[in-house]
Amino acid sequence: MSLLVGLFFAIGTYLILTKSLLRIILGTSIISHGVHLLILTMGGLKTGGPPLLGLQDLPFTDALPQALILTAIVINFATTALFLVLSYRAYKVLGTDDTDQMRGNHDE
């Protein structure tokens, strides 16, 4: 699982370093998916029994990492939608999604 997290981070970093806005947005989304997997991996299975009366020595999962991941997925969806709308608007106004061409002229 940790190799998959590393692969997501590597792909996301590669996409963020490109010049296209769409690839930058996809790169941030892939990195956030890598963070979700990292949190899920670090949560893992607990031993010793859940905090319920009468149950002992059963493996259980902690609900806190799952709640954090669910919240992070919703936030990631909202920010990705916002970035997509902003990049679409920038493309309509400027006519390009290349970040070098968006900078403008050298004398501005």
Backbone as numpy.savetxt, mean C-alpha at the origin, in Angstrom:
# Nx Ny Nz CAx CAy CAz Cx Cy Cz
6.72 -15.81 3.05 5.88 -14.62 3.05 6.76 -13.37 3.05
7.89 -13.43 3.74 8.75 -12.26 3.79 9.39 -11.98 2.43
9.61 -13.03 1.63 10.13 -12.79 0.27 9.09 -12.08 -0.59
7.83 -12.41 -0.41 6.77 -11.74 -1.15 6.66 -10.27 -0.74
6.82 -10.00 0.55 6.81 -8.61 1.02 7.97 -7.84 0.40
9.15 -8.45 0.39 10.31 -7.80 -0.23 10.13 -7.58 -1.71
9.49 -8.54 -2.39 9.21 -8.38 -3.81 8.23 -7.25 -4.06
7.19 -7.14 -3.22 6.25 -6.03 -3.35 6.93 -4.68 -3.15
7.81 -4.61 -2.14 8.53 -3.36 -1.90 9.45 -3.02 -3.07
10.12 -4.03 -3.64 11.02 -3.78 -4.76 10.25 -3.31 -5.99
9.14 -3.97 -6.30 8.34 -3.58 -7.46 7.75 -2.18 -7.26
7.24 -1.92 -6.06 6.68 -0.60 -5.77 7.71 0.51 -5.86
8.90 0.26 -5.35 9.97 1.25 -5.43 10.36 1.50 -6.88
10.45 0.44 -7.66 10.78 0.60 -9.09 9.72 1.45 -9.79
8.46 1.19 -9.49 7.39 1.95 -10.15 7.35 3.40 -9.70
7.68 3.66 -8.44 7.68 5.04 -7.95 8.79 5.85 -8.61
9.88 5.22 -8.96 11.01 5.95 -9.54 10.85 6.22 -11.03
9.75 5.80 -11.64 9.53 6.09 -13.06 8.94 7.49 -13.21
8.75 7.91 -14.47 8.30 9.28 -14.73 6.81 9.39 -15.00
6.12 8.29 -15.12 4.69 8.31 -15.41 3.88 8.37 -14.13
2.87 9.24 -14.10 2.06 9.39 -12.89 1.29 8.12 -12.56
0.79 7.43 -13.56 0.03 6.21 -13.32 0.91 5.14 -12.68
2.14 5.01 -13.13 3.04 4.04 -12.51 3.41 4.43 -11.09
3.53 5.71 -10.83 3.82 6.17 -9.46 2.66 5.81 -8.53
1.44 6.00 -9.00 0.26 5.67 -8.20 0.18 4.17 -7.95
0.43 3.37 -8.99 0.42 1.92 -8.81 1.54 1.47 -7.88
2.68 2.14 -7.93 3.79 1.80 -7.04 3.46 2.04 -5.58
2.79 3.16 -5.29 2.39 3.40 -3.90 1.36 2.39 -3.43
0.48 1.98 -4.33 -0.51 0.97 -3.98 0.14 -0.39 -3.71
1.11 -0.77 -4.52 1.79 -2.05 -4.32 2.61 -2.03 -3.04
3.25 -0.91 -2.73 3.99 -0.83 -1.46 3.05 -0.95 -0.27
1.87 -0.35 -0.37 0.93 -0.47 0.75 0.43 -1.91 0.89
0.28 -2.64 -0.21 -0.08 -4.06 -0.10 1.05 -4.85 0.56
2.28 -4.47 0.27 3.42 -5.10 0.95 3.40 -4.83 2.45
3.01 -3.62 2.83 2.90 -3.29 4.26 1.79 -4.12 4.91
0.68 -4.32 4.20 -0.40 -5.14 4.74 0.07 -6.56 5.00
0.80 -7.13 4.05 1.32 -8.48 4.25 2.34 -8.52 5.38
3.14 -7.47 5.51 4.12 -7.41 6.59 3.43 -7.38 7.95
2.39 -6.58 8.09 1.65 -6.53 9.35 1.00 -7.87 9.65
0.44 -8.51 8.63 -0.21 -9.81 8.83 0.82 -10.87 9.22
1.99 -10.83 8.60 3.04 -11.78 8.94 3.56 -11.57 10.35
3.72 -10.33 10.75 4.23 -10.05 12.10 3.19 -10.37 13.17
1.89 -10.32 12.82 0.84 -10.69 13.78 0.92 -12.15 14.14
0.96 -13.02 13.14 1.15 -14.45 13.31 0.14 -15.13 14.22
0.41 -16.40 14.50 -0.41 -17.17 15.43 0.13 -17.03 16.84
-0.73 -16.88 17.79 -0.35 -16.79 19.20 -0.56 -18.15 19.85
0.17 -18.41 20.91 -0.02 -19.65 21.66 -0.42 -19.32 23.08
-1.01 -20.28 23.75 -1.36 -20.08 25.15 -2.85 -19.96 25.37
-3.63 -19.87 24.36 -5.07 -19.81 24.51 -5.63 -18.42 24.39
-6.81 -18.32 23.81 -7.44 -17.01 23.69 -7.94 -16.51 25.04
-8.19 -15.23 25.18 -8.63 -14.70 26.47 -10.10 -14.99 26.75
-10.46 -16.26 26.74 -11.82 -16.69 27.06 -11.75 -17.70 28.20
-12.75 -17.72 29.04 -12.76 -18.64 30.16 -13.01 -20.06 29.67
-12.24 -20.99 30.16 -12.44 -22.39 29.86 -11.66 -22.89 28.65
-11.04 -22.04 27.88 -10.26 -22.48 26.73 -8.79 -22.29 27.02
-8.04 -23.38 26.90 -6.60 -23.32 27.18 -5.84 -23.99 26.04
-4.65 -23.52 25.81 -3.68 -24.12 24.88 -4.24 -24.34 23.47
-4.93 -23.37 22.96 -5.38 -23.40 21.58 -4.70 -22.27 20.82
-4.24 -22.55 19.62 -3.67 -21.44 18.85 -4.78 -20.48 18.41
-4.48 -19.22 18.42 -5.45 -18.22 18.00 -4.72 -17.07 17.32
-5.47 -16.28 16.61 -4.90 -15.11 15.95 -5.36 -13.85 16.68
-4.47 -12.89 16.72 -4.79 -11.62 17.34 -5.62 -10.79 16.37
-6.68 -10.20 16.84 -7.58 -9.44 15.98 -7.06 -8.04 15.67
-6.11 -7.53 16.45 -5.62 -6.18 16.24 -4.92 -5.99 14.90
-3.98 -6.87 14.49 -3.38 -6.69 13.15 -4.41 -6.77 12.03
-5.40 -7.62 12.17 -6.43 -7.72 11.14 -7.26 -6.44 11.06
-7.55 -5.84 12.20 -8.29 -4.58 12.20 -7.45 -3.46 11.60
-6.16 -3.45 11.91 -5.27 -2.44 11.32 -5.17 -2.59 9.81
-5.09 -3.83 9.33 -5.01 -4.07 7.89 -6.30 -3.65 7.20
-7.43 -3.96 7.80 -8.70 -3.58 7.20 -8.82 -2.05 7.10
-8.41 -1.36 8.15 -8.42 0.10 8.11 -7.45 0.63 7.06
-6.28 0.02 6.98 -5.28 0.47 6.00 -5.74 0.21 4.58
-6.49 -0.86 4.33 -7.00 -1.13 2.99 -7.99 -0.05 2.57
-8.86 0.35 3.50 -9.83 1.40 3.18 -9.13 2.72 2.91
-8.15 3.07 3.72 -7.40 4.31 3.52 -6.63 4.25 2.20
-6.03 3.10 1.89 -5.30 2.94 0.64 -6.22 3.11 -0.56
-7.42 2.55 -0.50 -8.38 2.70 -1.59 -8.75 4.17 -1.78
-8.98 4.88 -0.70 -9.38 6.28 -0.80 -8.24 7.15 -1.36
-7.02 6.94 -0.89 -5.91 7.75 -1.39 -5.59 7.40 -2.83
-5.71 6.13 -3.21 -5.48 5.76 -4.60 -6.52 6.41 -5.51
-7.77 6.42 -5.08 -8.82 7.07 -5.87 -8.54 8.56 -6.00
-8.11 9.20 -4.91 -7.78 10.62 -4.96 -6.62 10.88 -5.90
-5.56 10.08 -5.81 -4.41 10.25 -6.70 -4.80 10.04 -8.17
-5.67 9.06 -8.43 -6.10 8.83 -9.80 -6.89 10.00 -10.35
-7.76 10.57 -9.55 -8.54 11.73 -9.99 -7.63 12.93 -10.23
-6.67 13.16 -9.33 -5.74 14.27 -9.52 -4.86 14.09 -10.75
-4.41 12.86 -10.98 -3.57 12.63 -12.16 -4.39 12.76 -13.45
-5.65 12.34 -13.42 -6.51 12.50 -14.60 -6.74 13.98 -14.90
-6.96 14.75 -13.85 -7.15 16.19 -14.03 -5.87 16.85 -14.56
-4.72 16.44 -14.03 -3.46 16.99 -14.52 -3.22 16.60 -15.98
-3.62 15.39 -16.34 -3.47 14.96 -17.73 -4.39 15.76 -18.66
-5.61 16.04 -18.21 -6.53 16.81 -19.03 -6.06 18.25 -19.21
-5.51 18.84 -18.16 -5.05 20.23 -18.21 -3.73 20.36 -18.96
-2.77 19.51 -18.65 -1.43 19.64 -19.21 -1.21 18.81 -20.47
-2.03 17.79 -20.68 -1.88 16.96 -21.87 -0.81 15.90 -21.79
-0.25 15.66 -20.63 0.79 14.64 -20.47 0.75 14.10 -19.05
1.29 12.88 -18.88 1.43 12.35 -17.53 2.90 12.14 -17.17
3.79 12.66 -18.01 5.22 12.59 -17.75 5.62 13.70 -16.78
6.27 13.33 -15.69 6.59 14.32 -14.66 7.65 15.31 -15.13
8.53 14.91 -16.05 9.52 15.87 -16.57 8.85 16.95 -17.41
7.85 16.58 -18.18 7.16 17.57 -19.00 6.21 18.43 -18.18
5.82 17.97 -17.01 4.93 18.76 -16.15 5.66 19.89 -15.43
6.97 19.81 -15.38 7.73 20.83 -14.65 7.62 22.20 -15.27
7.40 22.27 -16.55 7.31 23.56 -17.21 8.62 23.93 -17.87
8.72 25.20 -18.20 9.92 25.70 -18.88 11.01 26.01 -17.87
12.24 26.13 -18.37 13.35 26.44 -17.48 13.32 27.89 -16.99
12.68 28.78 -17.74 12.66 30.19 -17.36 11.46 30.57 -16.50
10.68 29.61 -16.06 9.53 29.92 -15.19 9.97 30.04 -13.75
